[in-house]
């Protein structure tokens, strides 16, 4: 476990993206970390040190050599919109208990807005209690946008699902989080609810995490079932949310992204996955997310800010414009 605060320059970050990074500690011992270790180790606690400040951004821009392919934008310019934040009191020390606490963290990392769901709506039944509690917790905080956690009604047919979605929309909630592991990713179980969500074009975040965390992974069955759902509901925005596991998301998920128009992913997985989609498919298919409080936002903010090969327009799309477009299209 690394306990010392480490600072990183832009040159070091680029070297890390290329494969590995040499980090010099205060006692001059050298540590070589692979990508996986860098992301998953306790270096996340020092992630904010990677972030280029507004003043640093101006310096880098001013010193950029002529013909440089891109300029590093300041974080304010990116207008960050976090698509995955869990709010609520639980036993872990890193929980974010109040809206004021969350806003303080967001200010530290220049995150303008966030989609927020309630921790207990994911883990405690009836989940309606957590969804309703969320509305009170973020009331009068326009930077925080509510997300309800939903599961399919046990009663089949259109009406139960329609009632659930209409209640959500009437409460001012325009985004859902679907806890797929709770009932299993069986298309026939989810179809009624997905049909109503599709009619309203409601962005639906696919949560494969356990009860205790949003951080999840995909099995072979999950990808196979997801392929059926994506094809059957082509007008429903489906977002792989906080999917990591091993060295990244399931390899077959990339094939599915290439073969669909409505499947998105966030940047919380290992770097190559979202970068590959942004470069080779479209930056429109990638959303910024921090996964707070289960992952530290610092490294994730800097991943986009420092990303090589993406111009400012693409970075702004990933950091917030894509999500604003999806939420603005809800009917």
C-alpha positions in Angstrom: 0.0 0.0 0.0 1.4 3.4 -1.0 0.7 6.0 1.6 2.8 8.9 0.3 1.4 11.7 -1.8 2.7 11.5 -5.3 2.6 14.2 -7.9 2.7 13.6 -11.7 3.7 15.7 -14.6 2.2 15.6 -18.0 5.2 13.8 -19.4 4.9 11.0 -16.8 1.2 10.6 -17.5 1.8 10.3 -21.3 4.5 7.6 -20.5 2.0 5.8 -18.4 -0.6 5.8 -21.2 2.0 4.3 -23.5 2.6 1.3 -21.3 4.1 1.9 -17.9 5.3 4.8 -15.7 8.3 5.2 -13.5 7.3 7.1 -10.3 10.0 8.6 -8.2 9.1 8.8 -4.5 10.6 11.2 -1.9 13.1 8.6 -0.7 14.3 8.1 -4.3 13.0 4.5 -4.5 11.6 3.7 -7.9 8.3 1.9 -8.5 7.2 0.6 -11.8 3.4 0.1 -12.1 1.5 -1.5 -14.9 -1.7 0.1 -16.1 -3.9 -2.2 -14.1 -2.0 -1.6 -10.9 -1.9 2.1 -11.5 -5.7 2.3 -11.9 -6.6 -0.2 -9.1 -4.0 0.6 -6.5 -4.1 3.2 -3.8 -2.6 5.7 -6.2 -6.2 6.6 -6.9 -6.0 8.6 -3.6 -3.5 10.8 -5.2 -5.4 11.1 -8.5 -6.2 14.7 -8.1 -2.5 15.5 -8.5 -2.8 14.5 -12.1 -5.4 17.2 -12.8 -4.1 20.2 -14.7 -5.4 23.3 -13.1 -6.8 26.2 -15.0 -3.5 28.1 -14.7 -1.5 25.1 -15.7 -3.7 24.6 -18.7 -3.0 28.2 -19.8 0.8 27.6 -19.4 0.7 24.4 -21.4 -1.3 26.2 -24.1 1.1 29.1 -24.2 4.1 26.9 -24.4 2.7 24.5 -27.0 4.9 24.2 -30.0 3.7 25.2 -33.4 1.9 22.4 -35.2 1.0 20.6 -32.0 -2.0 18.3 -32.6 -4.0 19.5 -29.6 -4.1 21.7 -26.6 -5.0 20.5 -23.1 -8.3 22.1 -22.1 -9.0 23.5 -18.7 -11.4 21.5 -16.6 -13.9 24.4 -16.5 -14.0 24.4 -20.3 -14.8 20.7 -20.3 -18.0 21.2 -18.2 -17.8 17.8 -16.6 -21.1 16.0 -16.0 -20.6 12.9 -13.9 -22.9 10.0 -14.9 -22.3 7.7 -11.8 -22.5 8.9 -8.2 -23.9 7.1 -5.2 -25.2 9.1 -2.3 -26.0 7.8 1.1 -24.8 6.8 4.5 -23.4 3.3 4.8 -20.6 1.5 6.7 -17.7 2.3 4.4 -15.5 5.2 5.4 -15.6 6.7 1.9 -19.4 7.0 1.7 -20.8 10.4 0.6 -23.6 11.1 3.2 -24.9 14.5 2.2 -25.4 16.7 -0.9 -23.2 19.3 0.6 -20.4 16.8 1.0 -20.8 15.7 -2.6 -20.8 19.2 -3.9 -17.6 19.9 -2.0 -15.9 17.0 -3.8 -17.3 18.1 -7.1 -15.9 21.6 -6.6 -12.5 20.1 -5.9 -12.5 18.3 -9.3 -14.3 21.0 -11.3 -17.3 18.7 -11.9 -20.2 20.9 -12.9 -23.1 18.4 -12.6 -23.8 14.9 -11.6 -26.4 12.1 -11.9 -27.0 10.8 -8.4 -28.8 7.7 -7.1 -29.4 6.6 -3.6 -27.2 3.8 -2.1 -30.1 2.2 -0.3 -32.3 2.2 -3.4 -29.7 -0.3 -4.8 -29.4 -2.4 -1.7 -32.5 -2.2 0.5 -36.1 -3.1 -0.3 -38.5 -1.5 -0.9 -36.2 0.5 -3.2 -39.0 3.1 -3.6 -38.0 4.4 -0.2 -34.5 5.1 -1.3 -35.7 6.7 -4.5 -38.0 9.1 -2.6 -35.3 9.9 0.0 -33.0 10.9 -2.9 -35.4 13.6 -4.0 -35.4 15.2 -0.6 -31.6 14.9 -0.2 -30.8 16.8 -3.4 -33.7 19.3 -3.4 -32.6 22.8 -4.0 -29.3 21.6 -5.5 -29.7 22.2 -9.3 -26.3 20.7 -10.1 -27.5 17.3 -8.8 -29.9 15.3 -11.0 -31.9 12.4 -9.6 -31.7 8.9 -10.9 -34.1 6.2 -9.8 -33.1 2.6 -9.4 -35.7 0.3 -11.0 -36.4 -3.3 -11.3 -39.1 -4.9 -13.5 -42.6 -5.3 -12.0 -43.3 -8.9 -11.1 -46.8 -8.6 -12.7 -46.4 -9.0 -16.4 -47.8 -6.6 -19.0 -47.6 -3.0 -20.0 -49.6 -1.3 -17.3 -47.5 -2.1 -14.2 -44.3 -0.9 -16.0 -46.1 2.1 -17.4 -47.3 3.1 -13.9 -43.7 2.8 -12.6 -42.2 5.0 -15.3 -45.0 7.6 -15.2 -44.5 8.0 -11.5 -40.8 8.6 -12.0 -41.3 11.1 -14.8 -44.0 12.9 -12.7 -41.4 13.2 -9.9 -39.0 15.0 -12.3 -36.7 12.0 -12.8 -35.5 11.5 -16.3 -32.8 8.8 -15.9 -32.9 5.2 -14.6 -30.4 2.8 -13.2 -31.2 -0.9 -13.7 -29.8 -3.4 -11.2 -29.5 -6.3 -13.6 -28.0 -8.8 -11.2 -30.9 -8.5 -8.8 -33.3 -10.4 -11.1 -30.7 -11.8 -13.6 -30.2 -10.5 -17.1 -33.0 -12.4 -18.8 -34.5 -10.4 -21.6 -38.0 -11.7 -21.0 -37.9 -10.5 -17.4 -37.0 -7.0 -18.4 -38.8 -6.5 -21.7 -42.0 -4.8 -20.3 -40.1 -2.2 -18.4 -37.6 -1.7 -21.3 -40.4 -1.2 -23.7 -41.9 1.7 -21.7 -38.4 3.2 -21.1 -37.8 3.1 -24.8 -41.0 4.9 -25.7 -39.8 7.8 -23.6 -36.1 7.5 -24.7 -35.0 7.4 -21.1 -31.3 6.9 -20.6 -30.9 3.6 -18.8 -27.7 2.9 -16.9 -26.9 -0.8 -16.8 -25.7 -1.7 -13.3 -23.9 -5.0 -12.9 -22.5 -4.3 -9.5 -23.3 -6.2 -6.2 -25.5 -4.6 -3.5 -22.5 -3.0 -1.9 -21.0 -1.2 -4.9 -21.7 0.0 -8.5 -18.5 -1.6 -9.7 -19.4 -4.7 -11.6 -18.3 -7.0 -14.4 -19.9 -8.9 -17.3 -20.2 -12.7 -17.8 -20.5 -14.5 -21.1 -24.2 -14.8 -20.4 -24.6 -11.1 -19.6 -23.1 -10.1 -23.0 -25.2 -12.7 -24.9 -28.4 -11.4 -23.2 -27.4 -7.8 -23.6 -27.0 -8.4 -27.3 -30.7 -9.5 -27.5 -31.8 -6.4 -25.5 -29.8 -3.9 -27.5 -31.2 -5.3 -30.8 -34.8 -5.5 -29.5 -34.8 -1.9 -28.1 -32.9 0.1 -30.7 -34.3 3.5 -29.6 -33.4 3.0 -25.9 -30.1 4.5 -24.8 -28.3 1.8 -22.8 -25.1 2.7 -20.9 -22.6 0.2 -19.5 -22.0 1.9 -16.1 -19.0 1.3 -13.9 -18.1 -2.0 -15.6 -14.6 -3.1 -14.9 -13.4 -6.5 -13.7 -10.0 -8.1 -14.4 -8.3 -6.2 -17.2 -11.4 -4.4 -18.4 -14.9 -5.0 -19.6 -15.7 -8.3 -21.3 -13.9 -8.5 -24.6 -17.1 -9.3 -26.5 -18.7 -6.0 -25.3 -16.6 -4.2 -27.8 -18.0 -6.3 -30.6 -21.5 -5.4 -29.5 -20.7 -1.6 -29.4 -19.5 -1.9 -33.0 -22.7 -3.7 -34.0 -25.2 -1.3 -32.4 -26.1 2.4 -32.3 -27.7 2.6 -28.8 -25.0 1.0 -26.5 -22.7 3.4 -24.7 -20.0 3.0 -22.1 -18.5 5.2 -19.4 -14.8 5.8 -18.8 -14.5 3.9 -15.5 -13.3 0.7 -17.2 -9.6 0.2 -18.2 -8.5 3.0 -20.5 -8.1 1.1 -23.8 -11.8 0.3 -24.0 -13.4 3.8 -23.9 -10.5 5.2 -25.9 -10.9 2.6 -28.6 -14.6 3.4 -28.8 -14.0 7.1 -28.9 -11.3 6.8 -31.6 -12.8 4.1 -33.8 -16.6 4.3 -33.3 -17.4 7.8 -32.1 -16.8 10.0 -29.0 -20.6 10.3 -28.9 -20.7 6.7 -27.4 -18.6 7.5 -24.3 -19.7 9.2 -21.1 -17.7 10.6 -18.2 -18.2 8.9 -14.9 -16.4 8.9 -11.6 -18.0 6.0 -9.8 -17.9 7.9 -6.6 -17.5 7.0 -3.8 -16.2 3.6 -4.9 -13.5 5.0 -7.1 -11.6 8.3 -6.8 -12.6 10.9 -9.4 -9.1 12.4 -9.7 -7.6 9.8 -12.0 -10.8 9.6 -14.2 -11.0 13.4 -14.6 -7.4 13.5 -15.8 -7.8 10.5 -18.1 -10.1 12.6 -20.4 -8.3 15.9 -19.9 -4.9 14.5 -20.9 -6.3 12.0 -23.5 -4.1 11.9 -26.6 -5.6 12.0 -30.0 -8.9 13.6 -28.9 -9.6 17.2 -29.8 -11.3 19.6 -27.4 -14.7 19.1 -29.1 -14.5 15.3 -28.6 -13.4 15.7 -25.0 -16.3 18.0 -24.3 -18.7 15.5 -25.8 -17.4 12.8 -23.5 -17.2 15.0 -20.4 -20.8 16.2 -20.6 -22.3 17.1 -23.9 -23.3 13.5 -24.7 -25.1 13.1 -21.4 -26.9 16.4 -21.7 -28.0 15.4 -25.2 -29.4 12.1 -23.9 -31.2 13.6 -21.0 -32.6 16.4 -23.2 -34.1 13.9 -25.6 -36.4 12.3 -23.0 -40.0 12.4 -24.1 
